[in-house]
Amino acid sequence: MNATAHPTIALRPMLPADAPLLAEIFRASIMELTAEDYSEAQREAWASAADDEAAFGARLAKLLTLVGTMQGSPVGFASLKAPDFIDMLYIHPAAAENGVATTLVAALEKLAVARGAAKLTVDVSDSATEFFRKRGYMPQTRNTRTVGGEWLANTTMEKKLVAKE
């Protein structure tokens, strides 16, 4: 029996040195966790956004990017773009189902409220729709976009935020 059935999840800001590891988490998350909803060609096109790790790191550095860690090692990340839009949420497959995504989204919601946002919007992959629905996000529109010559579908979801008094 494992004494750490629920390992402690910690959050910290992204550091420039995190870029290569976050790019790997991004790729692994897409390739392994979205296989039921997207073809291999679609996943490879999507994951190719991290092929240029310097550009990927620069993109994350322009956003408010939080890194979720377990036992000090990064296992996921989430980014807030503007005060009211979740740009990215990716968890390494080995850490999925451990509460990392929930912890990251809860932190982004608190930050959004602190920045005056009345709602939080996110473009959600088909694989993550149920995760966000369970957290109070409601589907708004269905989208398709081309990435690397492949069509990818997602859903814009929105959650009304309540400022804590």
Secondary structure as UniProt FT lines:
FT   STRAND          9..13
FT   HELIX           16..18
FT   HELIX           19..33
FT   TURN            35..37
FT   HELIX           40..47
FT   HELIX           48..50
FT   HELIX           53..62
FT   STRAND          64..70
FT   TURN            71..72
FT   STRAND          73..81
FT   TURN            82..84
FT   STRAND          85..91
FT   HELIX           93..95
FT   TURN            96..97
FT   HELIX           100..114
FT   TURN            115..116
FT   STRAND          119..125
FT   HELIX           126..128
FT   HELIX           129..134
FT   TURN            135..136
FT   STRAND          138..147
FT   TURN            148..149
FT   STRAND          150..160
//
